[in-house]
């Protein structure tokens, strides 16, 4: 699964029941205003080569947020979409990432369209990684025969094509070429949506207050829709140790104010996508020591219930998300320990929790332990 579906599931919502689209969630998390009938798309700055080849879907992970902000400014100022009467707002978020809202006053637009990003496809509206995708810029196509879907696909294609010359000749990219860095000269769009899901709020469902300590737009967008309070955090830096320590500080500051805390640390996911096994293991160890270990030194586990897991697996071999089971730990309060001594996929499958077949099974289990 992609992160949106995985997080929605972990929080107890069935992603097949609710209208979940990554584009809409990213836009909300990025601070864009979305109305029903707007077209929302998740975006990546990428590097385009000859014959529409995608040289790198993430600009080699070298695009700074500051560079992306300059490029986004040029897009918003210089591009006008003319295939239909619409306005748009593009916003970069962190590094190569961004979100796009296209709005028409005349007609509701449709998220039922394909991606231009070749690495992901859509199955029943849910984004799924393509493990052996050909890295060619794809044309956006309508997924149904409605006029709304046709117009929306045309707008996505027009936006994509018009960004190329604006980005390619931008001073940011001229400077990057001189520095022998990849250009950020195209924007890939995917996971379109035309409305936000309407989740029942977690506090009303379970009778506990919830707060979010997450730093990526999609997790923050989901948390807002779930009715969580939000803690402001700086974007993740290249110093994961520092980021982990800051998040423990923020947790301790807010601990007396709320009952339940959703904390999401992205660090180890990126080297999984890059196939960097050594870095991924290092970052997992960093989270273990400087977040989990640091936190356990400062709270009384007998007074709290903690859950440690992952929203999805990102095997280095695949360089993409997979549906492999992820390890799960629940501890604290009156929970009796089993015989598992190490937190890993191999060890956890022998634990007393067994295998949860659906992510939606987790939240009721945690609430049960919390009430005890």
Wavefront OBJ file of the C-alpha trace (Angstrom):
o trace
v 0.000 0.000 0.000
v 0.913 3.642 -0.231
v 1.295 5.566 3.004
v -2.170 7.144 2.862
v -4.017 3.824 2.712
v -1.707 2.303 5.318
v -2.104 5.131 7.846
v -5.859 5.342 7.341
v -6.060 1.603 8.011
v -3.861 1.728 11.132
v -6.086 4.476 12.565
v -9.052 2.136 12.209
v -10.699 3.384 9.012
v -11.426 0.977 6.154
v -9.741 2.498 3.056
v -12.189 0.649 0.801
v -15.154 2.230 2.601
v -13.954 5.823 2.575
v -13.028 7.851 -0.495
v -9.285 7.995 0.143
v -7.101 9.772 -2.404
v -3.488 10.680 -1.738
v -3.746 13.858 -3.784
v -6.526 15.285 -1.635
v -4.783 14.289 1.601
v -1.453 15.767 0.461
v -3.167 19.017 -0.507
v -4.849 19.314 2.883
v -1.617 18.499 4.697
v 0.217 21.090 2.586
v -2.194 23.769 3.768
v -4.180 24.109 0.538
v -7.934 24.665 0.705
v -9.932 21.974 -1.065
v -13.621 21.875 -1.932
v -15.656 18.986 -3.315
v -15.207 19.012 -7.087
v -11.670 20.383 -7.009
v -9.004 18.226 -8.640
v -6.200 17.453 -6.182
v -2.967 15.739 -7.213
v 0.148 14.582 -5.457
v 3.258 15.884 -7.225
v 6.960 15.123 -7.543
v 9.606 17.304 -9.101
v 11.515 14.905 -11.365
v 14.253 14.846 -14.000
v 13.105 14.469 -17.607
v 15.498 13.262 -20.308
v 15.232 12.761 -24.094
v 12.174 10.999 -25.538
v 10.145 11.553 -22.351
v 12.391 9.286 -20.294
v 12.329 9.836 -16.542
v 15.961 9.909 -15.440
v 15.085 10.260 -11.755
v 11.627 10.473 -10.170
v 12.935 12.482 -7.204
v 15.733 14.588 -8.757
v 18.257 12.327 -7.048
v 16.837 13.475 -3.685
v 19.107 16.504 -4.074
v 16.507 19.245 -4.624
v 16.365 21.505 -1.588
v 13.070 22.842 -0.265
v 14.390 26.356 -0.933
v 15.060 25.513 -4.593
v 11.636 23.902 -4.919
v 9.989 27.012 -3.456
v 11.567 29.171 -6.191
v 10.430 26.733 -8.874
v 6.905 26.604 -7.445
v 6.731 30.409 -7.498
v 7.607 30.420 -11.202
v 4.964 27.786 -11.967
v 2.214 29.717 -10.179
v 3.215 33.015 -11.810
v 3.993 31.923 -15.371
v 1.597 29.094 -16.208
v -2.032 29.498 -17.203
v -4.220 26.475 -17.937
v -6.370 27.076 -21.024
v -7.937 23.747 -22.014
v -10.809 24.594 -19.641
v -11.764 27.593 -17.514
v -9.926 26.872 -14.258
v -7.545 28.291 -11.695
v -4.832 26.326 -9.931
v -2.468 26.486 -6.995
v 0.723 24.466 -6.792
v 2.581 24.200 -3.492
v 5.879 22.495 -2.819
v 6.216 20.845 0.578
v 9.470 19.074 1.423
v 12.352 18.631 -1.017
v 10.983 17.220 -4.321
v 7.405 16.828 -3.067
v 4.382 18.982 -3.752
v 0.620 19.168 -4.176
v -1.658 20.691 -6.807
v -5.252 21.927 -6.658
v -7.145 22.739 -9.880
v -10.539 24.427 -9.480
v -13.331 25.226 -11.919
v -16.251 27.527 -11.167
v -18.245 25.992 -14.015
v -18.003 22.239 -13.467
v -16.908 19.771 -10.816
v -13.712 17.994 -11.792
v -12.998 14.278 -11.378
v -10.187 12.392 -9.678
v -10.986 9.315 -11.754
v -7.892 9.686 -13.950
v -4.571 7.881 -14.345
v -1.120 8.982 -13.181
v 1.633 10.569 -15.248
v 4.110 9.076 -12.755
v 5.085 5.671 -14.211
v 6.028 4.165 -10.839
v 2.453 3.982 -9.534
v -0.883 2.795 -10.862
v -4.395 2.918 -9.396
v -6.566 -0.042 -8.438
v -10.107 0.777 -7.290
v -8.956 4.318 -6.601
v -6.038 3.215 -4.417
v -2.434 3.908 -5.405
v -0.277 0.820 -5.902
v 3.439 0.663 -6.749
v 4.458 -0.716 -10.154
v 7.456 -2.961 -9.335
v 8.841 -3.121 -12.893
v 7.618 0.117 -14.421
v 9.145 1.552 -17.591
v 10.459 4.997 -16.652
v 8.635 6.995 -19.322
v 6.477 10.073 -18.675
v 2.932 8.776 -19.043
v -0.078 10.528 -20.490
v -2.947 11.068 -18.071
v -6.100 9.270 -19.225
v -9.714 9.342 -17.962
v -10.770 6.181 -16.136
v -14.433 6.583 -17.040
v -16.415 8.098 -19.892
v -17.639 11.185 -18.047
v -16.908 14.663 -19.354
v -15.512 15.554 -15.918
v -12.857 12.835 -16.115
v -11.929 13.773 -19.685
v -11.543 17.456 -18.794
v -9.530 16.590 -15.683
v -7.132 14.327 -17.592
v -6.606 17.045 -20.207
v -5.863 19.587 -17.470
v -3.338 17.275 -15.808
v -1.574 16.761 -19.145
v -1.616 20.472 -19.923
v -0.138 21.307 -16.523
v 2.585 18.697 -16.949
v 3.586 19.871 -20.420
v 3.556 23.562 -19.528
v 5.797 23.062 -16.503
v 8.606 21.571 -18.611
v 9.871 24.729 -20.395
v 9.316 26.926 -17.332
v 11.334 24.600 -15.125
v 13.959 23.647 -17.687
v 15.078 27.249 -18.263
v 14.768 28.414 -14.658
v 17.851 29.892 -12.991
v 17.636 27.219 -10.285
v 18.159 24.512 -12.887
v 20.843 26.445 -14.758
v 22.754 26.642 -11.487
v 22.173 22.954 -10.791
v 23.600 22.014 -14.207
v 26.746 24.038 -13.467
v 27.028 22.146 -10.178
v 26.617 18.853 -12.070
v 23.292 18.131 -10.390
v 20.141 16.759 -11.981
v 17.559 19.226 -13.267
v 14.121 19.438 -11.675
v 12.467 19.963 -15.059
v 9.131 18.167 -14.938
v 6.375 17.529 -12.417
v 4.893 14.047 -12.142
v 1.301 13.867 -10.885
v -0.525 10.956 -9.351
v -3.284 9.784 -6.992
v -5.910 12.291 -8.102
v -8.915 13.022 -5.933
v -11.927 15.320 -6.091
v -13.112 15.285 -2.479
v -11.802 14.672 1.016
v -12.873 11.571 2.954
v -15.245 12.212 5.841
v -13.903 10.204 8.780
v -15.742 9.967 12.107
v -13.501 11.701 14.631
v -11.428 9.409 16.827
v -12.253 11.215 20.071
v -15.963 10.717 19.441
v -15.460 7.053 18.535
v -13.316 6.076 21.489
v -13.781 8.729 24.183
v -10.097 9.716 24.298
v -8.335 12.829 23.029
v -5.845 12.343 20.180
v -2.884 14.426 19.035
v -0.613 14.138 15.996
v 3.168 14.531 15.986
v 3.917 13.930 12.311
v 5.890 16.037 9.891
v 4.852 14.885 6.397
v 1.795 16.378 4.650
v -0.151 13.151 4.067
v 0.004 12.034 7.709
v -0.924 15.516 8.907
v -3.803 15.678 6.436
v -5.211 12.346 7.613
v -4.818 13.377 11.252
v -6.740 16.607 10.684
v -9.605 14.673 9.088
v -9.574 12.247 12.038
v -10.125 15.199 14.385
v -6.713 15.089 16.032
v -5.069 18.077 17.633
v -1.886 19.060 15.786
v 1.579 19.750 17.192
v 3.709 22.010 15.018
v 6.993 20.386 14.028
v 9.803 21.567 11.757
v 10.291 19.529 8.569
v 12.566 16.480 8.872
v 16.221 17.426 8.538
v 19.179 15.358 7.409
v 20.024 14.827 11.091
v 17.633 12.070 12.206
v 19.182 11.886 15.679
v 18.372 15.558 16.266
v 14.867 15.115 14.817
v 14.160 12.161 17.128
v 15.306 14.027 20.232
v 13.133 17.021 19.330
v 10.100 14.772 18.883
v 10.637 13.251 22.316
v 10.773 16.785 23.752
v 7.510 17.692 22.003
v 5.922 14.461 23.218
v 6.866 15.164 26.833
v 5.565 18.746 26.556
v 2.149 17.579 25.367
v 1.928 14.370 27.419
v -0.167 15.948 30.226
v -2.607 17.477 27.728
v -3.861 14.502 25.682
v -4.626 10.796 25.995
v -3.370 9.292 22.716
v -0.399 10.265 20.563
v 0.150 9.422 16.897
v 3.872 9.823 16.152
v 5.162 9.182 12.643
v 8.886 9.135 11.806
v 9.649 8.791 8.101
v 13.462 8.376 8.232
v 14.030 4.682 7.289
v 11.537 4.721 4.396
v 13.652 6.745 1.958
v 16.709 4.429 1.884
v 14.261 1.573 1.312
v 13.092 3.322 -1.865
v 16.720 3.939 -2.822
v 17.777 0.323 -2.198
v 20.321 1.437 0.416
v 20.298 -1.439 2.913
v 23.145 -0.162 5.096
v 21.670 3.306 5.529
v 18.225 1.885 6.248
v 19.554 -0.298 9.086
v 21.489 2.674 10.480
v 18.386 4.871 10.503
v 16.252 2.188 12.165
v 18.915 1.940 14.882
v 18.883 5.741 15.227
v 15.109 5.788 15.765
v 15.428 2.915 18.242
v 18.085 4.677 20.306
v 17.205 8.349 20.081
v 13.417 8.191 19.955
v 12.209 4.943 21.514
v 15.110 4.534 23.940
v 15.115 8.208 24.875
v 11.350 8.171 25.448
v 11.456 5.056 27.638
v 13.980 6.740 29.922
v 11.552 9.589 30.568
v 8.158 7.922 31.017
v 6.887 5.241 33.374
v 5.842 2.367 31.124
v 3.497 1.012 33.791
v 1.369 4.143 33.369
v 1.268 4.089 29.572
v 0.547 1.807 26.625
v 2.938 2.081 23.683
v 2.647 0.608 20.216
v 5.543 0.457 17.755
v 4.946 -0.610 14.167
v 5.310 0.491 10.533
v 2.640 1.645 8.128
v 4.119 -0.533 5.372
v 7.202 -2.435 4.301
v 9.681 -0.847 1.859
v 12.089 -3.668 0.916
v 15.441 -2.469 -0.424
v 15.282 -5.216 -3.043
v 12.061 -3.833 -4.520
v 12.789 -0.130 -3.893
v 9.031 0.194 -3.417
v 6.295 -0.536 -0.910
v 5.141 -4.135 -0.551
v 2.352 -5.963 1.258
v 4.747 -7.913 3.490
v 3.717 -8.062 7.166
v 5.389 -5.473 9.403
v 6.519 -6.037 13.011
v 4.180 -4.938 15.792
v 4.891 -4.318 19.471
v 2.367 -3.409 22.175
v 3.705 -2.900 25.681
v 3.094 -1.149 28.990
v 0.301 -0.940 31.539
v -0.761 -4.486 32.571
v 0.277 -6.178 29.330
v 2.158 -9.429 29.931
v 5.335 -9.942 27.925
v 5.736 -12.894 25.574
v 9.017 -14.618 24.725
v 10.006 -12.378 21.785
v 13.301 -10.619 22.537
v 14.017 -8.719 19.297
v 11.820 -6.382 17.268
v 11.957 -7.734 13.715
v 9.662 -9.343 11.156
v 11.202 -12.759 11.767
v 10.922 -12.621 15.559
v 7.539 -10.926 15.812
v 5.736 -13.585 13.790
v 6.279 -15.913 16.769
v 4.758 -13.468 19.256
v 1.438 -13.835 21.048
v -0.170 -11.088 18.975
v -0.067 -13.421 15.977
v -0.722 -11.855 12.585
v -3.291 -9.105 12.157
v -4.692 -9.609 8.677
v -6.040 -6.058 8.402
v -4.648 -2.796 9.710
v -8.120 -1.871 10.954
v -7.781 -4.522 13.686
v -5.046 -2.562 15.477
v -6.841 0.497 16.869
v -9.617 -1.421 18.721
v -6.920 -3.616 20.283
v -4.977 -0.562 21.495
v -8.093 1.092 22.900
v -8.933 -2.117 24.762
v -5.504 -2.105 26.431
v -5.796 1.606 27.206
v -9.144 1.126 28.952
v -7.651 -1.618 31.098
l 1 2 3 4 5 6 7 8 9 10 11 12 13 14 15 16 17 18 19 20 21 22 23 24 25 26 27 28 29 30 31 32 33 34 35 36 37 38 39 40 41 42 43 44 45 46 47 48 49 50 51 52 53 54 55 56 57 58 59 60 61 62 63 64 65 66 67 68 69 70 71 72 73 74 75 76 77 78 79 80 81 82 83 84 85 86 87 88 89 90 91 92 93 94 95 96 97 98 99 100 101 102 103 104 105 106 107 108 109 110 111 112 113 114 115 116 117 118 119 120 121 122 123 124 125 126 127 128 129 130 131 132 133 134 135 136 137 138 139 140 141 142 143 144 145 146 147 148 149 150 151 152 153 154 155 156 157 158 159 160 161 162 163 164 165 166 167 168 169 170 171 172 173 174 175 176 177 178 179 180 181 182 183 184 185 186 187 188 189 190 191 192 193 194 195 196 197 198 199 200 201 202 203 204 205 206 207 208 209 210 211 212 213 214 215 216 217 218 219 220 221 222 223 224 225 226 227 228 229 230 231 232 233 234 235 236 237 238 239 240 241 242 243 244 245 246 247 248 249 250 251 252 253 254 255 256 257 258 259 260 261 262 263 264 265 266 267 268 269 270 271 272 273 274 275 276 277 278 279 280 281 282 283 284 285 286 287 288 289 290 291 292 293 294 295 296 297 298 299 300 301 302 303 304 305 306 307 308 309 310 311 312 313 314 315 316 317 318 319 320 321 322 323 324 325 326 327 328 329 330 331 332 333 334 335 336 337 338 339 340 341 342 343 344 345 346 347 348 349 350 351 352 353 354 355 356 357 358 359 360 361 362 363 364 365 366 367 368 369 370 371 372
